Amino acid sequence: MQIETFELERNQSLYENTVKFNLTESGIHPYTLRELLTQEQQAEVLDLRLGYGQTNGAPELRTTLASYYPGCNEDNIIVTNGSAEANFVAFWSLLEPGDEVAMMLPNYQLLYGLTRSMGCTVKPFLLREDRNWAPDLDQLESQLSDRTKVIALCNPNNPTGSILSKQDMQRIVALAASRDCYILSDEIYAGSELDGVETPSFIGLYDKVIVASGLAKSLSHPGLRIGWLAGPRDVIDGAWHHHDYTSISSGIISQYVANVILQPEKRQEVLDRGRELLRTNVPIVQQWVARHSENFRLIPPKAGGMAFIGYNIDINSSELVSRLRKEKSVLIVAGDWFGMDNFLRLGIGGETDELIGGLERIDEFLGELRAG
């Protein structure tokens, strides 16, 4: 099986720990275990027996997760190693060569590359900058056929930070029902909305919805490598069957800590902290873009730890990112890693001082670029 290079993850893996300012992350600044856990909980972690545990996820964690999805119980949940594995086992269990996937673009590159590697066809429907990153649902409708197996989307969206309207969600559901296909909704950024109104899940709107999510983004803890799928029992059982061939199980310690984070009061505390950080950082980026309005433009994100910035400088986005890294020790994400050149994704969910320091280095680079 041929699989294309995952440009975003590969470049982050190569360079994020070699630069002074890493502005590639799309999540929220993580906690330490000492900050997160009480002394009693820390002691419980030290006493955990480090076996495999239940391979589809600890029952208590799956019960907690199910409580966030209407009509679900623990059998509608599988716990995975991050949302990347959740998406992988979902597609691996659902798709056969020749199937088609109608896919929101831009989107997380894993879904695009994975679909193609499985001998399936990606049928894109685009988020439109001229519509404030709302989707072109007429285009979606035109892409659907009898071979459409899944409509894949990310809501709130990576990289634009946009959120589907209630009307758009309802139309997507109607279109999926008209072709009897699944909706795979990546909802890992839910809870990071700047206005404090959490984006509703697609679960409960249609009986063939699968949700992928995890702790890495809105919930601030990528290092725990906890993701999950929620959906119909037969789909979850199929994903578990394939999960047996990937990582078998996720870590006992990570599952314990995940269940702490996902208790309603702690979850709200983590989300409130993230939103406070974003409400500080988004205006900084807006002001920076305004100072460079001759070259940059931004539709402010409604959610998520990233800003998707368009530019009109005569330089390819991968080349720009490479030069920034080499010349100024700043790492950001190239738009063409999402198939959209002349855009940059800037991580805004980290510490404010790092964001400001990185922007100052970019200022230096732009001045030198103009000077020629």
C-alpha positions in Angstrom: 0.0 0.0 0.0 1.4 3.4 -1.0 0.8 6.2 1.4 1.7 9.9 0.8 3.9 11.8 3.2 2.0 13.4 6.1 3.7 16.8 5.5 2.4 18.5 8.6 3.3 15.8 11.1 6.6 15.0 9.5 7.7 18.7 9.6 6.6 19.1 13.1 8.4 15.9 14.2 11.6 17.0 12.5 11.8 20.6 13.6 9.4 21.6 16.5 12.0 20.7 19.1 14.9 22.4 17.3 13.5 26.0 17.1 13.3 28.8 19.6 9.7 29.5 18.8 7.4 26.7 17.9 4.1 28.1 16.6 2.8 25.0 14.9 0.6 23.6 17.6 -3.2 23.9 17.1 -4.1 23.0 20.7 -4.0 24.7 24.1 -0.9 24.9 26.4 -0.8 21.6 28.4 -0.8 21.2 32.2 1.8 19.2 34.2 0.5 16.3 36.2 1.3 18.2 39.4 -0.9 21.0 38.2 -3.7 18.7 37.1 -3.9 16.0 39.8 -4.6 16.3 43.5 -2.1 14.7 45.9 -4.5 11.9 46.4 -4.8 11.3 42.7 -1.1 11.5 42.3 -0.8 8.7 44.9 -3.4 6.7 43.0 -1.3 6.9 39.8 1.7 5.6 41.6 -0.3 2.6 42.8 -1.7 1.7 39.4 -0.9 -1.8 38.2 0.6 -1.3 34.7 -1.1 -4.0 32.7 -2.9 -3.8 29.4 -6.4 -3.1 30.9 -9.4 -3.5 28.7 -8.3 -3.0 25.1 -11.2 -0.9 23.9 -10.8 1.4 26.9 -11.5 1.3 30.7 -15.2 0.9 31.3 -15.3 3.9 33.7 -13.6 6.1 31.0 -16.0 5.0 28.3 -19.0 5.6 30.6 -17.7 9.1 31.2 -17.2 9.8 27.5 -20.6 8.4 26.6 -22.3 10.9 28.9 -21.3 13.7 26.5 -23.0 12.1 23.5 -26.8 11.9 23.3 -28.2 8.3 23.3 -24.8 6.7 23.9 -23.5 4.3 26.5 -20.1 2.7 27.0 -20.6 0.3 24.1 -20.8 3.2 21.7 -17.3 4.3 22.6 -13.8 3.0 21.9 -10.7 4.6 23.4 -7.7 5.0 21.1 -4.1 6.3 21.0 -5.0 9.9 20.0 -7.6 11.0 17.6 -5.2 10.1 14.7 -5.8 6.4 15.5 -9.5 7.0 16.0 -9.8 8.4 12.5 -7.5 5.6 11.1 -9.5 2.7 12.6 -12.8 4.3 11.6 -11.7 4.6 7.9 -10.0 1.3 7.9 -13.1 -0.5 9.1 -15.5 1.4 6.9 -13.8 1.9 3.5 -13.2 -0.5 0.6 -11.3 0.2 -2.6 -13.6 2.1 -5.0 -15.6 3.9 -2.3 -15.8 7.7 -2.3 -15.4 10.1 0.6 -16.9 13.6 0.4 -14.4 15.6 2.4 -14.4 19.1 3.8 -11.3 20.9 2.8 -9.1 22.3 4.2 -8.9 19.6 6.8 -6.6 17.4 8.8 -4.3 15.8 6.2 -4.5 12.3 7.7 -8.0 11.9 6.4 -7.1 12.9 2.9 -4.0 10.8 2.6 -5.6 7.8 4.3 -8.6 7.8 1.9 -6.3 7.8 -1.1 -4.0 5.1 0.2 -7.0 2.8 0.7 -7.8 3.0 -3.0 -10.7 5.3 -2.4 -11.6 8.7 -4.1 -11.6 12.0 -2.2 -14.5 14.2 -3.5 -13.8 17.7 -1.9 -16.2 20.3 -0.8 -14.5 23.5 0.1 -14.7 26.0 3.0 -14.9 29.3 1.2 -12.9 32.3 2.4 -15.3 34.6 0.7 -18.0 33.2 2.9 -16.0 33.5 6.2 -14.9 29.9 5.8 -18.5 28.5 5.6 -18.8 25.4 3.5 -20.0 25.2 -0.1 -22.8 22.7 0.4 -24.0 22.9 -3.1 -20.6 21.6 -4.0 -21.0 18.8 -1.4 -24.4 17.8 -2.9 -22.8 17.7 -6.4 -20.1 15.4 -5.2 -22.3 12.7 -3.7 -23.0 9.5 -5.6 -24.1 5.9 -4.9 -20.4 5.2 -4.1 -20.2 7.8 -1.3 -19.5 5.9 1.9 -18.6 8.8 4.2 -18.9 12.6 4.5 -15.9 13.6 6.5 -15.6 17.0 8.2 -13.9 18.8 11.1 -16.1 21.0 13.3 -14.8 23.3 14.6 -12.4 23.3 11.7 -8.7 22.8 11.5 -7.1 25.0 10.1 -9.6 27.9 9.7 -11.1 27.9 13.2 -14.6 28.2 11.6 -17.8 26.6 13.1 -20.7 25.2 11.1 -24.0 26.9 11.5 -27.0 25.0 12.8 -28.5 25.3 9.3 -25.4 23.9 7.6 -25.3 21.0 10.0 -28.9 20.2 9.3 -28.3 20.3 5.5 -25.2 18.0 5.8 -27.4 15.5 7.8 -30.1 15.7 5.1 -27.5 15.1 2.3 -26.0 12.2 4.2 -29.4 10.6 4.8 -30.3 11.0 1.1 -27.3 8.8 0.2 -27.5 6.6 3.3 -23.9 7.3 4.0 -22.0 8.0 7.3 -20.9 11.3 8.7 -17.4 11.2 10.3 -17.2 14.3 12.3 -13.8 15.3 13.9 -14.9 17.3 16.9 -11.6 17.6 18.8 -11.8 21.4 18.8 -15.2 21.5 20.4 -15.0 23.4 23.7 -12.4 26.0 22.5 -15.0 28.4 21.2 -14.1 32.0 22.1 -17.7 33.0 22.8 -18.0 30.2 25.3 -20.8 28.4 23.5 -19.8 24.8 22.9 -20.3 23.5 19.4 -23.0 20.7 19.4 -22.1 17.2 18.3 -23.5 15.7 15.1 -24.4 12.7 17.3 -28.1 12.8 18.0 -28.9 14.4 14.6 -28.6 11.3 12.5 -28.2 7.6 13.2 -25.1 7.1 11.0 -22.8 9.6 12.8 -19.3 8.7 14.0 -17.4 11.3 16.1 -13.6 11.3 16.5 -12.2 13.3 19.3 -9.5 13.4 22.0 -7.6 15.3 24.7 -5.0 16.9 22.4 -6.6 20.2 21.4 -9.4 21.9 23.4 -8.7 19.7 26.4 -5.0 20.6 26.4 -3.3 17.2 26.8 -1.7 15.8 23.7 1.0 14.0 25.6 -1.6 11.6 27.1 -2.3 10.2 23.6 -6.0 9.6 24.4 -8.5 9.8 21.6 -11.9 8.1 21.0 -14.6 7.3 18.6 -18.3 7.6 19.5 -20.9 6.1 17.2 -23.2 3.2 16.3 -22.4 -0.1 18.1 -21.7 -2.0 14.9 -19.2 0.7 13.8 -17.5 0.8 17.2 -17.2 -3.0 17.2 -15.7 -2.9 13.8 -13.2 -0.2 14.9 -12.3 -2.3 17.9 -11.6 -5.3 15.6 -9.2 -3.1 13.6 -7.7 -1.5 16.8 -6.6 -5.0 17.8 -4.2 -4.8 14.8 -2.9 -1.3 15.5 -2.0 -0.4 19.1 -4.2 -3.0 20.9 -4.7 -0.6 23.8 -3.9 2.8 25.2 -1.9 3.4 28.4 -3.4 2.7 31.8 -1.9 5.9 33.3 -3.2 8.0 30.5 -6.7 6.5 30.8 -6.8 7.2 34.5 -5.7 10.9 34.0 -8.2 11.2 31.1 -11.1 10.2 33.3 -10.0 12.9 35.8 -9.9 15.5 33.1 -13.3 14.5 31.7 -15.2 14.8 35.0 -17.6 17.7 34.3 -16.1 20.2 36.8 -12.5 19.5 35.9 -13.4 19.5 32.1 -15.0 22.9 32.5 -11.9 24.2 34.4 -9.6 23.0 31.6 -11.8 24.5 28.9 -12.2 27.8 30.7 -8.4 28.1 31.0 -8.0 27.5 27.3 -10.6 30.0 26.3 -9.0 32.6 28.5 -5.7 32.0 26.8 -7.3 32.3 23.4 -9.1 35.5 24.3 -5.7 37.0 25.2 -3.9 35.7 22.1 -6.4 36.2 19.3 -6.4 40.0 19.6 -2.6 40.0 19.6 -2.6 38.2 16.3 -5.4 40.4 14.9 -3.3 43.5 15.8 -0.2 42.0 14.2 -2.1 41.2 11.0 -3.6 44.7 10.9 0.0 46.2 11.1 0.8 44.1 8.0 -2.5 44.6 6.2 -0.7 45.2 2.9 0.5 41.6 2.9 -1.7 39.6 5.3 -5.4 39.0 6.0 -7.2 37.0 8.7 -10.8 35.9 9.3 -10.6 35.6 13.1 -11.0 32.0 14.3 -14.1 31.2 16.3 -12.5 28.2 18.0 -9.3 26.3 18.2 -5.7 27.2 18.9 -4.8 28.4 15.4 -5.2 31.3 13.1 -5.3 30.7 9.3 -3.6 33.7 7.7 -3.7 34.5 4.0 -0.8 36.4 2.4 0.1 38.0 -1.0 3.9 37.9 -0.8 5.5 36.3 -3.9 6.9 33.2 -2.1 5.6 29.6 -1.8 4.3 28.9 1.7 6.6 25.9 2.3 9.6 28.0 1.2 8.5 30.8 3.5 8.2 28.4 6.4 11.5 26.8 5.7 13.3 30.2 5.6 11.6 31.4 8.8 12.8 28.2 10.5 16.4 28.5 9.3 16.8 32.2 9.5 14.7 33.1 12.6 14.2 29.8 14.5 10.5 30.1 14.2 8.3 27.2 13.0 4.8 27.7 11.6 2.6 25.6 9.3 2.7 26.1 5.6 -0.7 26.4 3.9 0.3 24.0 1.1 0.5 21.2 3.7 -3.3 21.6 3.6 -3.3 22.0 -0.1 -3.7 25.8 0.2 -0.6 27.8 -0.8 -0.4 31.4 0.2 -1.8 30.7 3.6 0.0 30.1 6.9 -1.4 28.4 10.1 -0.2 30.1 13.2 -0.5 28.4 16.6 -2.2 30.7 19.1 -3.0 28.3 22.0 0.4 28.4 23.6 2.0 30.8 26.1 1.4 34.4 25.2 5.1 35.4 25.6 6.1 32.7 23.1 3.5 34.0 20.6 4.7 37.5 20.9 8.4 36.5 20.6 7.7 34.5 17.5 5.8 37.3 15.9 8.7 39.7 16.6 11.0 37.3 14.8 8.6 37.1 11.8 8.6 40.9 11.8 12.4 40.8 11.5 12.1 38.3 8.6 9.5 40.4 6.7 11.7 43.5 7.1 14.7 41.7 5.7 12.6 40.2 2.9 11.3 43.6 1.8 14.9 45.0 1.9 15.8 42.3 -0.5 
